[in-house]
Amino acid sequence: MTQIPSKTDILAFIADNPTQAAKRDIARAFGIKGADRVLLKQVLREMEAEGLLAKRRSSYRDAQKLPPVSVLQVEAPDADGDIYARPVDWNDAAPPPRILMTLKSSDPALGAGDRILARLTATPGEQHAYEARMIRRIGTNPERILGVYRAGSDGGRVMPIDKGSSNEFIIPAGATGGAKDGELVEAEQTGPKGRMGLPKAKIVSRLGDPTGPRAVSLIAIHQHGIPDHFPDAVVAEADAAKPASIKGRTDLRQIDLLTIDPVDARDRDDACYVDAHDDGSFTIWVAIADVAHYVTPGSELDREARNRGNSTYFPDRVVPMLPDTLSGDLCSLHENVDRACLAVAMKVDAHGNKISHEFHRGIMNSIASLNYEQAQAAMDGIPDDKTAPLVETIIKPLYAAYAALAKARVARQPLDLDLPERRIELDEDGKVTAVNFKERLDAHRLIEEFMVLANVCAAETLIAKKTPLLFRVHEEPSPTKLDALREVAEASGLVLAKGQVLKTAHLNRLLAQAQGTDADELINIATLRSMTQAYYNAENFGHFGLALLNYAHFTSPIRRYSDLIVHRALIAAHGWGKDGLSPWDIEHLDETAKQISDTERRSMMAERDTTDRYLAAFLSEHVGAEFGGRISGIAKFGVFVKLDGTGADGMIPIRNLGREYFHYDADTQTLTGSETGHAIGLGQRARVRLVEAAPITGGLIVELLELDGRTQPKGSPAGRGKPPRFKQGSAKKKNAKTARKVSRVRKAR
């Protein structure tokens, strides 16, 4: 029988031979064969249990020492400028060892959070345990997992909430981050999946109750399949990007362009400037971030941006189309830094009619980054220190040009809906503190009009140059939807004329009739619902809502892939470089249009679901309270009431409307009581009591108390009544008549 080596001998061998530390290597080194291998295995297991060894895949190492080649995460430089790193795979309760980076001049610059593969050398007697030389950078963003933590006897597991994921992740005892059983957590994968086991991860963020407010948007992201993790290759390309040079570009830095954005904007992709002329005309400059310079056809960045289609916005976070290195830095038109751009100079007359326009590929430097409220206050005579010097020379010309464009807008008559946008305000913990409606300022309208005109110019230029592009298409309502809108209008005592080619001006006249009346909100909602969904297409079908024949998205390439395609088309049409439309782009234009139209709808659904959940969480503390509202939807199964104040939609199940049977009329969007003849229709004022609020689903159940000031009877405890006999009889006769017609047609064939 071969003598089994002592634990000290095994540790000494592993220290001298770190690359030959598998069980078979140890057995070979000590001449252990046959049945004695079982005894060696027992010793190795004892050493693992005692914490003397740590098993890494099929190899062993000293538990207090790191492998000679390890994955490290770089930390921020200390006060002396030295860069340290920590091991990624460190699950011991003791603090991880300090690792000093010794970089060569040829090594790339490292930043906090970077992950690298490095070769380690122990440094006994020093304040740091190891020195590390970089082998290669392996990315800054390990895979993140959102799931529910299930505690075990030694650590636990994370069960991903993503329905498409069947993998669980092992959380070692030292990597739980203090998570409790049943909590929603965000974990970071630390090791690959082994042949016989599950991948390892560590918990990086505890989100608490899965039904809590901080979990709302994360759940929507995963439920709707919105990609929120950039692959390493994409991050590496973004990290390698360098600022564009002036070579081959128009120098626009002498133009006093500035940006006006929301106060919490992280990216700034459009800037503007106006030159007012003595004859009352204006030259309006709109400069847009040159994303095409950084996101080139066929690159990893391009593939990921096309896959995402657009950025998605939630009350507590943004899922960007591009990594932050680009979206928040190199492509963002921050003040006082040179930035690459595509710019258009648009000359308009005193009535806002476009005279001419010209595109440039240039370099700009924003003189200021303002928010909407700041710009509006300056124009209203309340400037701050930043805007005071800009009022006369910059801000007033912007508003003067906007006034001219507003005249042209009145003549064009785009659809003029009045539907205020909600703003959900959160505290630091992600809890809803208030639900308000966003104030619409002239500063908002100014930027919108400038952007619309720039989008028109992009479409017209590419049509003239016969260059393929993606149009933003909005088709007119279908006859069926128009008939439904007409029914609602007539029920409110208003008129939508028949027998003419529909124009937005006709709808605007209807909206004007309703303005200031009890039917105001109803007609706005009904008109919106009659509209078709806008989409992207390689063919031009016009934009009905804006009353424009030629329209393409050009002004937001940081957050919309459609705009990036239009930028590439402009680059190709003007011969500005090799980063224009590629043959692949052109060949797959139809597929791209469908892809990004789908991702846009996906984002809209995720944003809507998130808003509903936040509102339900906010109102869950007010169950039993009474609210005023207006009937906003009618269905076979019940009635929807839009609540005053929050704009949340509560549902009244049809069984709770009353003791009688209610007939549903899809054409008039009404429910009518079979006995009383009482009709419930869109736009009626209602008073309701909140019965149930479910943050997980975003559902609200309300009880109808009053309708147009009339008290409503309580619903039947046993459910609503049965339809009267004559209705059943007429339905049977109608069905029988239809069946006879079908039978005659089949016999004729």
C-alpha positions in Angstrom: 0.0 0.0 0.0 1.4 3.4 -1.0 1.7 5.9 1.8 -0.8 8.8 1.5 1.0 12.2 1.7 0.3 14.5 4.6 -1.8 17.6 4.3 1.3 19.7 4.7 3.0 17.8 1.8 -0.1 18.3 -0.4 -0.1 22.1 0.3 3.6 22.3 -0.4 3.2 20.5 -3.8 0.3 22.7 -4.9 2.3 25.9 -3.9 5.2 24.7 -6.1 3.0 23.4 -8.9 0.0 25.7 -9.2 -0.7 24.6 -12.8 -0.6 20.9 -11.9 -3.2 20.8 -9.1 -5.8 18.4 -10.3 -6.4 15.2 -8.3 -4.7 13.1 -11.0 -1.6 15.4 -10.9 -1.3 15.0 -7.1 -1.8 11.2 -7.4 0.9 11.0 -10.1 3.3 13.2 -8.1 3.1 11.0 -5.0 2.9 7.7 -6.9 -0.7 6.9 -5.7 -2.4 4.3 -7.8 -5.5 2.0 -7.8 -7.6 1.8 -4.6 -5.3 4.3 -2.8 -6.8 7.1 -5.0 -10.0 6.8 -2.9 -8.0 7.5 0.2 -6.4 10.5 -1.5 -9.8 11.8 -2.5 -10.9 11.5 1.2 -8.0 13.6 2.3 -8.6 16.3 -0.3 -12.3 16.5 0.8 -11.2 16.9 4.4 -8.8 19.7 3.4 -11.7 21.4 1.5 -14.0 21.1 4.6 -11.2 22.5 6.9 -10.7 25.4 4.5 -7.2 24.4 3.6 -8.0 23.9 0.0 -10.5 25.5 -2.4 -11.6 23.5 -5.4 -11.7 25.4 -8.7 -13.4 23.2 -11.4 -11.3 20.0 -11.2 -8.2 21.6 -9.7 -7.2 22.4 -6.1 -5.5 25.4 -4.6 -4.5 26.7 -1.2 -7.7 28.4 0.1 -5.7 31.3 1.4 -3.9 31.9 -1.9 -5.0 33.0 -5.3 -4.3 31.0 -8.5 -1.3 32.3 -10.5 -3.7 33.5 -13.2 -6.9 35.1 -11.9 -9.8 37.2 -13.0 -9.6 40.6 -11.3 -11.8 43.7 -11.0 -10.0 47.0 -11.1 -10.6 49.5 -8.4 -10.3 53.3 -8.5 -6.8 54.8 -8.1 -5.9 55.6 -4.5 -4.6 59.0 -3.2 -1.1 58.2 -4.5 -2.4 57.2 -7.9 -1.7 53.5 -7.5 -4.2 51.1 -9.0 -5.3 48.1 -7.0 -7.6 45.2 -8.0 -9.6 42.5 -6.2 -10.3 38.9 -7.1 -13.7 38.4 -8.7 -14.1 34.8 -7.4 -13.5 35.5 -3.7 -16.1 33.9 -1.4 -14.1 33.7 1.9 -15.5 35.6 4.9 -12.1 37.3 5.3 -11.4 40.5 3.3 -9.9 39.8 -0.2 -6.2 40.2 -0.5 -4.8 43.5 -1.9 -3.4 43.3 -5.4 -1.2 46.0 -6.8 -1.4 46.5 -10.6 2.0 46.9 -12.3 1.2 48.2 -15.7 3.4 48.4 -18.8 3.4 51.4 -21.1 1.8 49.3 -23.8 -1.1 48.3 -21.5 -4.5 50.0 -22.1 -5.7 52.5 -19.6 -7.8 50.9 -16.9 -10.8 52.3 -15.1 -12.7 51.3 -12.0 -15.0 48.3 -12.8 -12.8 46.9 -15.6 -12.3 43.2 -15.5 -9.0 41.7 -16.5 -7.2 38.4 -16.7 -3.9 38.9 -14.9 -0.8 36.9 -13.8 -0.2 37.1 -10.1 3.1 37.1 -8.1 2.9 36.8 -4.3 4.7 39.6 -2.4 5.5 38.4 1.2 6.3 41.3 3.5 4.6 44.0 1.5 1.5 45.8 2.4 -0.2 44.2 -0.7 -0.4 40.4 -1.0 0.2 40.2 -4.8 1.4 42.1 -7.7 -0.5 41.6 -11.0 0.5 42.0 -14.6 -2.4 42.3 -17.1 -2.8 39.6 -19.7 -5.9 41.0 -21.3 -9.0 43.0 -20.6 -12.1 40.8 -20.6 -14.9 43.4 -20.3 -16.6 45.6 -17.7 -20.0 44.1 -17.5 -20.4 40.5 -16.2 -23.8 38.9 -16.8 -26.5 40.2 -14.4 -29.4 38.0 -13.2 -32.6 39.2 -11.7 -34.3 36.5 -9.6 -35.6 35.4 -6.3 -33.1 34.3 -3.7 -33.7 31.0 -1.9 -31.5 30.4 1.1 -29.8 27.1 1.7 -27.6 25.5 4.4 -24.5 26.8 2.7 -25.3 30.0 0.7 -28.2 29.5 -1.5 -29.5 29.8 -5.1 -31.0 32.5 -7.3 -34.1 31.5 -9.3 -34.3 33.9 -12.4 -37.7 35.4 -13.0 -37.1 35.4 -16.7 -39.5 32.7 -18.1 -37.0 31.9 -20.8 -34.2 30.9 -18.4 -34.1 27.4 -16.9 -30.7 28.0 -15.2 -30.4 28.5 -11.4 -27.3 30.1 -10.0 -25.4 28.9 -7.0 -24.6 31.6 -4.4 -21.7 30.6 -2.2 -21.9 31.4 1.5 -19.7 34.4 1.3 -21.5 35.9 -1.7 -25.1 36.3 -0.5 -24.7 40.0 0.3 -27.0 39.5 3.3 -30.0 38.6 1.2 -32.9 37.0 2.9 -35.0 34.0 1.6 -37.7 35.1 -0.9 -36.1 38.5 -1.7 -35.8 39.8 -5.2 -32.1 40.2 -5.9 -29.7 41.2 -8.7 -26.8 38.8 -9.0 -23.6 38.9 -11.0 -22.2 35.7 -12.5 -18.7 34.9 -11.3 -18.0 31.6 -12.8 -19.0 29.5 -15.8 -21.2 26.5 -15.7 -19.4 23.3 -15.0 -20.0 20.0 -16.6 -21.8 18.6 -13.5 -23.0 21.8 -11.8 -24.6 25.1 -11.9 -22.9 28.5 -12.6 -21.8 30.5 -9.6 -22.9 34.1 -8.9 -22.7 36.7 -6.2 -25.5 39.0 -5.1 -24.7 42.6 -5.9 -28.1 44.2 -5.1 -31.0 43.4 -2.8 -34.3 44.7 -4.1 -36.4 43.4 -1.3 -40.0 42.4 -1.8 -40.6 41.2 -5.4 -43.8 43.3 -5.2 -42.0 46.4 -4.0 -41.5 49.6 -6.0 -37.8 49.1 -6.9 -38.7 45.8 -8.6 -41.3 47.2 -10.9 -39.3 48.3 -13.9 -36.9 45.3 -13.6 -39.8 42.9 -13.8 -41.2 44.7 -16.9 -37.7 44.6 -18.5 -37.5 40.9 -18.1 -41.2 40.1 -18.9 -41.0 42.0 -22.2 -37.6 40.6 -23.1 -35.9 44.0 -23.3 -32.1 43.5 -23.5 -30.5 45.3 -20.6 -27.1 43.7 -20.6 -24.4 44.7 -23.2 -22.2 41.8 -24.4 -18.5 42.2 -23.7 -17.7 42.7 -27.3 -20.1 45.6 -27.5 -18.7 47.3 -24.4 -15.1 46.7 -25.7 -16.0 48.5 -29.0 -17.6 51.4 -27.1 -14.6 51.7 -24.7 -12.2 51.8 -27.7 -14.0 54.7 -29.4 -12.1 58.0 -29.7 -13.4 61.5 -30.3 -13.8 62.4 -34.0 -11.3 64.8 -35.6 -12.1 67.9 -37.6 -10.6 66.3 -40.7 -13.2 66.2 -43.5 -15.8 68.0 -41.5 -17.3 71.5 -41.5 -16.1 73.6 -38.5 -19.3 74.7 -36.8 -17.7 75.8 -33.5 -18.2 79.5 -34.3 -22.0 78.9 -34.2 -23.5 79.4 -30.7 -25.4 76.2 -30.6 -27.0 75.1 -27.3 -29.1 72.2 -26.0 -32.4 72.4 -24.2 -33.5 69.1 -22.5 -35.4 67.8 -19.5 -33.8 68.6 -16.2 -32.8 65.0 -15.6 -31.5 64.3 -19.1 -28.5 62.0 -19.3 -27.9 62.3 -23.0 -28.1 65.4 -25.3 -28.5 64.5 -28.9 -29.8 67.8 -30.4 -28.6 71.4 -30.3 -30.1 74.5 -32.0 -29.3 78.1 -32.9 -31.2 80.8 -34.8 -29.9 83.7 -36.9 -32.6 86.3 -37.3 -32.5 88.4 -40.5 -33.6 92.0 -41.2 -36.3 90.9 -43.6 -38.1 88.9 -40.9 -36.7 85.5 -42.1 -34.7 83.1 -40.0 -31.9 80.6 -40.4 -32.6 77.8 -37.9 -29.6 75.5 -37.2 -30.3 72.1 -35.8 -27.2 69.9 -35.0 -27.6 66.2 -34.1 -25.0 63.9 -32.6 -23.0 62.0 -35.2 -23.7 58.5 -33.9 -22.9 57.0 -37.3 -19.2 57.9 -36.8 -19.1 55.5 -33.8 -21.7 52.9 -34.7 -20.6 51.6 -38.1 -22.4 49.1 -40.3 -21.8 45.5 -39.3 -20.0 46.3 -36.0 -20.9 44.7 -32.7 -22.3 48.0 -31.6 -24.5 48.2 -34.7 -25.9 44.7 -34.3 -26.8 45.3 -30.6 -28.3 48.7 -31.4 -30.5 47.2 -34.2 -31.5 44.4 -31.8 -32.6 46.9 -29.2 -34.2 49.2 -31.7 -34.5 52.1 -29.2 -33.9 53.2 -25.6 -36.6 52.4 -23.1 -37.5 54.9 -20.4 -38.9 54.1 -16.9 -39.6 56.4 -14.0 -36.5 55.0 -12.2 -34.1 54.0 -14.9 -33.3 54.0 -18.6 -32.4 50.9 -20.7 -30.2 52.6 -23.4 -29.8 51.6 -27.0 -26.0 52.3 -26.8 -23.5 51.9 -23.9 -23.0 54.8 -21.6 -19.5 55.5 -23.0 -21.3 56.7 -26.2 -24.8 57.7 -25.1 -23.7 59.6 -22.1 -20.3 60.9 -23.3 -18.8 60.8 -26.8 -22.2 61.1 -28.6 -23.8 63.5 -26.1 -23.6 67.2 -27.0 -22.3 68.4 -23.6 -21.4 72.0 -23.2 -17.9 73.3 -23.9 -16.6 70.2 -25.5 -16.1 69.5 -29.2 -18.5 66.9 -30.6 -19.1 65.4 -34.0 -22.5 66.2 -35.5 -24.8 66.2 -38.6 -26.3 69.7 -38.9 -28.9 71.3 -41.1 -29.3 75.0 -41.7 -33.0 75.7 -42.6 -34.1 79.1 -43.9 -37.7 80.0 -43.2 -39.7 83.2 -44.0 -41.6 85.3 -41.5 -44.6 83.0 -41.7 -42.6 79.9 -41.0 -42.5 78.5 -44.6 -39.3 76.8 -45.5 -37.3 78.5 -48.2 -34.3 76.2 -48.4 -32.1 73.9 -46.3 -28.6 72.5 -46.4 -26.9 69.6 -44.5 -23.4 69.5 -43.1 -21.2 67.0 -41.4 -19.3 68.9 -38.8 -17.7 69.6 -35.4 -19.7 71.7 -32.9 -19.2 73.0 -29.4 -22.3 73.7 -27.3 -22.2 77.0 -25.4 -24.7 75.9 -22.8 -26.8 73.0 -21.6 -30.2 74.3 -20.5 -33.3 72.6 -19.2 -36.8 73.5 -20.5 -37.9 75.4 -17.3 -34.6 77.4 -17.3 -35.0 78.5 -20.9 -38.7 79.4 -20.4 -37.9 81.4 -17.2 -35.3 83.4 -19.1 -37.7 84.2 -21.9 -40.4 85.1 -19.3 -38.0 87.7 -17.8 -36.6 85.6 -14.9 -33.1 84.6 -16.1 -30.6 83.0 -13.9 -26.8 83.6 -13.9 -26.4 81.1 -16.7 -29.1 82.3 -19.0 -28.9 86.1 -18.4 -26.0 86.6 -20.9 -27.9 84.5 -23.5 -31.4 86.2 -23.5 -31.0 88.8 -26.2 -28.6 87.1 -28.6 -29.6 83.5 -28.3 -32.9 82.8 -26.5 -35.1 85.5 -28.0 -34.2 84.6 -31.6 -35.1 81.0 -30.8 -38.6 82.0 -29.7 -39.0 84.4 -32.6 -38.3 81.6 -35.1 -40.7 79.4 -33.1 -43.4 82.0 -33.4 -43.0 82.0 -37.2 -43.1 78.2 -37.3 -46.3 78.3 -35.2 -48.0 80.3 -37.9 -47.0 77.6 -40.5 -48.3 74.9 -38.1 -51.7 76.7 -37.9 -51.9 76.7 -41.7 -50.8 73.1 -41.9 -53.3 71.9 -39.2 -51.6 68.8 -37.7 -53.7 66.9 -35.2 -54.0 69.0 -32.1 -54.8 66.5 -29.2 -54.8 67.8 -25.7 -53.7 64.8 -23.6 -51.4 65.7 -20.7 -48.5 63.4 -19.9 -48.1 61.9 -16.5 -45.0 62.2 -14.4 -44.4 59.7 -11.6 -42.2 61.0 -8.9 -40.1 58.6 -6.8 -38.1 58.9 -3.6 -34.7 57.4 -3.1 -36.2 54.0 -2.2 -38.2 53.9 -5.5 -41.5 54.5 -3.7 -44.0 56.7 -5.5 -44.4 60.0 -3.7 -46.6 61.9 -6.2 -48.3 61.6 -9.6 -48.4 64.8 -11.5 -49.0 65.9 -15.1 -46.1 67.4 -17.0 -46.4 71.1 -17.7 -46.3 72.0 -21.4 -44.1 75.1 -22.0 -43.4 77.0 -25.1 -39.8 75.8 -24.6 -41.1 72.2 -25.3 -43.1 73.3 -28.3 -40.1 75.3 -29.7 -37.8 72.2 -29.7 -40.5 70.0 -31.1 -41.2 72.4 -34.0 -37.5 72.6 -34.8 -37.1 68.8 -34.7 -40.1 68.3 -36.9 -38.8 70.7 -39.5 -35.3 69.0 -39.4 -37.0 65.6 -39.9 -38.9 66.9 -42.9 -35.6 68.2 -44.4 -33.9 64.9 -44.0 -36.7 63.0 -45.8 -36.9 65.6 -48.6 -33.1 65.5 -49.2 -32.9 61.7 -49.4 -36.0 61.6 -51.7 -34.3 64.1 -54.0 -31.1 62.2 -54.0 -32.9 58.9 -54.5 -31.2 57.4 -51.5 -33.0 54.5 -49.6 -34.2 55.4 -46.1 -36.7 54.6 -43.4 -39.8 56.8 -43.3 -41.9 57.5 -40.2 -45.3 56.5 -41.4 -48.7 57.3 -39.8 -51.7 56.3 -41.9 -55.1 57.8 -41.6 -57.8 56.1 -39.5 -59.8 53.2 -40.9 -63.4 53.8 -41.9 -64.5 51.5 -39.1 -62.7 53.6 -36.5 -63.9 56.8 -38.0 -67.5 55.6 -37.8 -67.0 54.7 -34.1 -65.6 58.2 -33.4 -68.5 59.8 -35.3 -70.9 57.8 -33.1 -69.2 59.1 -29.9 -69.2 62.6 -31.3 -73.0 62.5 -32.1 -73.8 61.0 -28.7 -72.1 64.1 -27.2 -74.0 66.5 -29.4 -71.1 67.2 -31.7 -70.5 66.8 -35.5 -67.8 65.0 -37.5 -68.8 65.5 -41.1 -69.2 62.5 -43.5 -68.6 62.0 -47.2 -65.2 63.8 -47.6 -61.6 63.0 -47.7 -60.5 63.1 -44.1 -58.0 65.7 -43.0 -56.6 66.5 -39.6 -58.3 69.9 -39.9 -61.7 68.0 -39.7 -60.6 66.3 -36.5 -59.3 69.6 -35.1 -62.7 71.2 -35.7 -64.3 68.4 -33.7 -61.7 68.8 -30.9 -62.4 72.6 -30.9 -66.2 72.0 -30.6 -65.5 69.8 -27.5 -63.0 72.2 -25.9 -64.3 73.5 -22.6 -67.4 71.2 -22.5 -68.0 68.1 -20.5 -67.1 66.1 -23.6 -63.6 67.6 -23.9 -61.6 64.7 -22.4 -63.9 62.1 -24.0 -63.4 63.5 -27.5 -59.7 63.7 -27.1 -59.5 60.1 -25.9 -61.8 58.8 -28.6 -59.9 60.7 -31.3 -56.6 59.2 -30.0 -58.1 55.7 -30.1 -59.3 56.2 -33.7 -55.7 56.7 -34.8 -53.5 54.0 -36.3 -50.1 53.1 -34.8 -47.2 54.9 -36.4 -44.4 52.7 -37.7 -41.3 52.6 -39.9 -41.3 51.7 -43.5 -38.9 51.8 -46.5 -41.9 53.1 -48.5 -43.4 56.6 -48.0 -47.1 56.7 -47.0 -46.9 60.1 -45.4 -47.6 61.1 -41.8 -51.3 61.8 -41.3 -51.1 63.1 -37.7 -48.5 65.7 -38.5 -50.2 66.5 -41.9 -46.9 66.0 -43.7 -46.2 64.2 -47.0 -42.5 63.4 -46.3 -41.3 62.6 -42.8 -38.3 60.6 -41.4 -36.7 60.4 -38.0 -33.3 62.2 -38.0 -33.0 64.0 -34.6 -32.5 61.2 -32.0 -29.9 58.7 -33.2 -28.6 58.1 -29.6 -32.0 56.5 -28.7 -33.5 55.4 -32.0 -32.0 53.1 -34.6 -34.3 54.5 -37.3 -32.4 57.9 -37.0 -29.1 56.1 -37.3 -30.2 54.6 -40.6 -31.3 58.1 -41.8 -27.9 59.5 -40.8 -26.1 56.8 -42.7 -28.3 57.6 -45.7 -27.4 61.3 -45.5 -23.7 60.4 -45.3 -24.0 58.1 -48.3 -26.0 60.7 -50.3 -23.4 63.4 -49.7 -20.3 61.3 -50.0 -19.1 62.2 -46.5 -17.3 58.9 -45.7 -17.3 55.1 -45.8 -19.6 54.9 -42.7 -22.8 55.5 -44.7 -25.5 53.0 -45.7 -24.0 49.6 -46.4 -25.2 47.2 -49.1 -26.5 45.0 -46.2 -28.4 48.0 -44.7 -30.1 48.6 -48.0 -30.9 44.9 -48.7 -32.4 44.4 -45.3 -34.2 47.8 -45.0 -37.7 46.2 -44.8 -36.6 43.7 -42.1 -35.0 46.6 -40.1 -38.2 48.6 -40.4 -40.3 45.7 -39.0 -37.7 45.0 -36.3 -37.6 48.5 -34.9 -41.3 49.0 -35.2 -41.7 45.9 -33.0 -39.1 47.0 -30.5 -40.8 50.4 -30.2 -44.1 48.7 -29.4 -42.4 46.4 -26.9 -40.9 49.4 -25.1 -44.3 51.2 -25.1 -45.9 48.1 -23.5 -43.2 47.8 -20.9 -43.4 51.5 -20.0 -47.2 51.3 -19.8 -47.1 48.2 -17.6 -44.5 49.8 -15.3 -46.6 52.9 -15.0 -49.7 50.8 -14.1 -47.8 48.9 -11.5 -46.4 52.1 -9.9 -49.8 53.6 -9.8 -51.3 50.5 -8.3 -48.6 50.5 -5.6 -49.2 54.2 -5.0 -53.0 53.7 -4.7 -52.7 50.5 -2.6 -52.5 52.7 0.4 -55.8 54.3 -0.5 -58.1 51.2 -0.7 -61.5 52.2 0.4 -61.1 55.9 -0.7 -63.5 57.5 -3.1 -62.4 59.2 -6.4 -63.9 61.2 -9.1 -63.2 60.1 -12.7 -64.5 59.7 -16.2 -65.5 56.6 -18.1 -62.6 55.9 -20.4 -63.3 52.5 -21.8 -66.2 50.1 -22.4 -65.9 46.3 -22.8 -68.1 43.2 -22.6 -66.6 42.4 -19.2 -66.8 45.8 -17.6 -66.1 49.5 -17.6 -62.9 51.5 -17.2 -62.7 54.7 -15.2 -59.8 57.1 -15.6 -59.3 58.5 -12.1 -58.9 62.2 -11.5 -55.5 63.3 -10.2 -53.4 60.2 -11.2 -54.9 59.3 -14.5 -54.9 55.7 -13.4 -57.5 53.3 -15.0 -59.7 51.4 -12.6 -62.0 48.6 -13.8 -65.6 48.0 -12.7 -66.4 44.3 -13.5 -69.8 44.1 -15.3 -71.2 41.9 -12.5 -70.8 44.9 -10.1 -72.7 47.4 -12.3 -76.2 46.4 -11.1 -78.8 43.7 -10.8 -80.0 43.9 -14.4 -78.4 42.6 -17.6 -76.3 45.0 -19.6 -76.2 44.9 -23.4 -72.8 45.8 -24.9 -72.8 47.8 -28.2 -69.3 47.9 -29.8 -70.3 50.6 -32.3 -71.5 53.2 -29.8 -69.2 51.9 -27.0 -72.0 51.7 -24.5 -73.5 49.3 -22.0 -77.3 49.5 -21.6 -79.4 48.1 -18.8 -82.1 45.7 -20.1 -84.7 46.8 -17.5 -83.9 50.5 -16.7 -82.5 51.4 -20.1 -79.7 53.3 -18.3 -76.8 53.6 -20.7 -73.1 53.8 -19.6 -70.9 55.5 -22.2 -67.5 57.0 -22.8 -66.9 60.4 -21.1 -69.5 60.2 -18.4 -68.5 61.5 -15.0 -68.3 58.9 -12.3 -67.6 58.6 -8.6 -66.0 55.3 -7.5 -64.6 53.6 -4.5 -61.2 51.8 -4.8 -61.8 48.2 -3.8 -58.5 46.5 -4.8 -55.1 47.6 -5.9 -52.6 44.9 -7.1 -49.0 46.2 -7.6 -47.8 42.9 -9.1 -50.3 43.1 -12.0 -51.0 46.9 -12.0 -54.7 46.1 -11.7 -57.2 48.4 -10.0 -60.8 47.3 -9.2 -63.3 50.0 -8.3 -66.9 50.1 -7.3 -69.3 52.5 -9.1 -71.1 54.9 -6.7 -72.4 57.7 -8.9 -72.8 58.2 -12.7 -73.3 61.8 -13.9 -74.4 62.6 -10.3 -76.9 59.8 -10.0 -76.4 57.2 -7.2 -76.0 53.7 -8.6 -77.7 50.6 -7.2 -75.4 47.9 -5.6 -74.5 44.9 -7.7 -76.2 41.6 -7.1 -74.2 39.4 -4.6 -75.0 36.4 -6.8 -73.9 38.2 -10.0 -75.8 40.0 -12.7 -79.1 38.9 -13.9 -79.9 36.9 -17.1 -80.7 38.5 -20.4 -84.5 38.9 -20.9 -86.3 36.3 -23.0 -87.1 38.4 -26.0 -83.4 39.3 -26.4 -82.5 35.6 -26.3 -85.2 34.9 -28.9 -84.1 37.6 -31.3 -80.5 36.4 -31.0 -81.5 32.8 -31.9 -83.6 34.0 -34.9 -80.6 36.1 -36.1 -78.2 33.2 -35.8 -80.7 30.8 -37.6 -81.1 33.3 -40.4 -77.3 33.6 -40.8 -77.0 29.8 -40.8 -79.6 29.5 -43.6 -77.6 32.1 -45.7 -74.4 30.2 -45.2 -76.1 26.9 -46.1 -77.5 28.4 -49.4 -74.1 29.7 -50.4 -72.4 26.4 -49.8 -75.1 24.5 -51.9 -74.6 27.0 -54.7 -70.9 26.3 -54.8 
